[in-house]
Amino acid sequence: MVSSLTARFCATTGTRASDRSHDRKGVVSCQSAKSRDRSRRFISAAVLAIALAFESVAAGAEPERHAVAYLAQETPRWYADNHCFSCHNNGDGARALFLAVERGYAVPAKALEDTLRWLRDPAGWDHNPANPGFSDKRLARIQFAAALAEAWRTGYTRDRDAVSRAAESLVSEQESDGASLGSWKIDTGGMAGAPATYGSALATYMARRTLEIADARRFAQPIGRANQWLNSAQPQNLLDRAAILLALPDSAPKHLGALLAAQTSDGGWGPQPHAPAEAFDTAVALLALNGVVRPEAGANLRDAHSAAAAIGRGRAFLVKFQLADGSWPETTRTSGFTSYAERISTAAWAAYALLITDPKGN
């Protein structure tokens, strides 16, 4: 078992493009037989925990590839069928696909062609015809801007001017006074955020991230205001807590313990402690924990190991409940409803989390 796991961390020049790209970044390297034996003794329990979770599904179809194939099929479908754009398909779904392309997965250019044309025109986002899923224009703008920023960050587009215009439009949406000062407030009707509603904490993180990608120096003031709000925000549910930790990895002393304690026996997270796990909540929690284990987060070794072990169990949860078509049961508030929009965004977040925490590429 250890030998096969270790092999996953040793790429060769004959591996697929995503593995080779990580070789160039120095994440993985090939070693002599002697040095490999020595390395095995020093693989941390944290990294091994993640690898073990992946090993359990290695015999089947690769979950990331399966999810990418689903999103590559569904992302362009909304425009083709409805002649308008969806913040779920062309926002959340496209964002995951841009990351997938960067990681070396095959995504047909046609799957993103119409979406990219739409994303590069932020001025047109408020004039989207006849889209029943386009009810919250602020959140839709955040989702589209995040997808465009991801396209630029991953090199899928070189249109930085479009990213800057998208970022400027987000600044005008930032709350300017009161208790919400610095946030991008989203009304969820008193419930935890969902794939179609996010909630203020997750929306604020996503908007801030777009500003950072666009130009952290130029947008330093709104970024600073967002950080101040995130630092002072009191999480109302586990999704809020995970979103704040995702935005501020150095807030681990305040949020990590509660997030780890809320992990369910099957490895996922729900919107509240003791609630059944959901794919969307699990995906956001995984992304937050991934930030904690990154060296630049400065977490102590014990916290980093605990977070990494939880990532392994969370990945196993997502893999276990992935559906045959590559998607996941949609996360809805309340649970158990059917929604195509929520299905797409749930799959997008789950795919994004799996790609980011993939032990072969991270």
Steps between C-alpha positions, in 0.01 A plus 500: 500500500766752600701420189204565268411818686853631485507436127220752463732769635782417258422625152698405194550690178249266342205603717203703382529875458359589842761285675780646290390854583531422866842342443613833356379675812710270709209342683591151393832358395642166397758347726737212499386174661712575804364851550144378445543251781630779720211728400243240594612513860441874511160527330291683756189349645307793354603439140453126542146553625409685181669238285317218675168663426588520133631144492160369601353612167802457277363181349193681365454795270698802611245720681650829384496395136144374536385831650682703234331300225159571655567874527645517149170361376270714716679836504416589137158335509311783670587756233435253220156417635392838639703765312606668824769437757479341843713593800498127583608355165697793364617626838569221750526225238735696277723594795556132575572425135762776473680344796467156342668622181785644705537162673531321167151359454354489150219752462376564145546865405142500375378435854626842612484704180163672555563532873831677453346742251233582759741532790723742311215753481421590865291797386250257354455285809205703625321459167458126495163416342241258633715311749288381794815418694626858471302640793785636714705720272760576767575133559489422128755776439724350770472156338570625148789717619651205689485286186661775290772552761569126501525502121759777521687345795531166321604657170184400314450863402745790486231768514608669820298809414181295525607368839567855618158615383338207679690586818395865476137394474539295820641796691182694429301213656699489826309611810609850601352548847344334801577158644550360150770755407758333278292193416301393198175437682277221371159430653449126554169530680650401833631168373854388435627593158446253218662459158244747365522750787855475646435722804690818583820335627557285192391777263742742668786254469426440132471871418819580694685222315401650166637839609825336611539320168413812301746732676560471875677835516241694306213354702682504834236712676193286420708189570595645837138579581400146409771359727383717788145376460610136472715536811210631704219289351328253730426178309135398513563151369779268392499632144569850631778366722660310212473804270668726757780248553535468122538875475727532805711187555676670790167502684546126563530547880148642497328273248695181430405308814127551451521406134694180570263405782202533268626248244246220479572132547483450122763770444293794380355819643146630524378857544485465878671270755332158508315568172535242221794567273445672165730515198503882482578554869767230479662663198529841668636338817763313299614820332525672838704215648724495195590860575599403854740226388682723254840602640436872461202475736741456790286243681667295770591144408221343705230715340641439152501123553146502639379708208670276245352185652156663487560586134560132428172401661315786329630399158388143568150632580477687169628202304258263672194711423593602145226392260541290189488804271783672691280740697382493863159517665427870512534682830177687570361688800305322628656172403348257254355727232569468128666791320699497178670829592605366840614174338735686266647726769533211744692302239716803419600558861560130564711469184698812590571364849610162365731663246656728762552221756601229253809337658643430154510867415511692827 
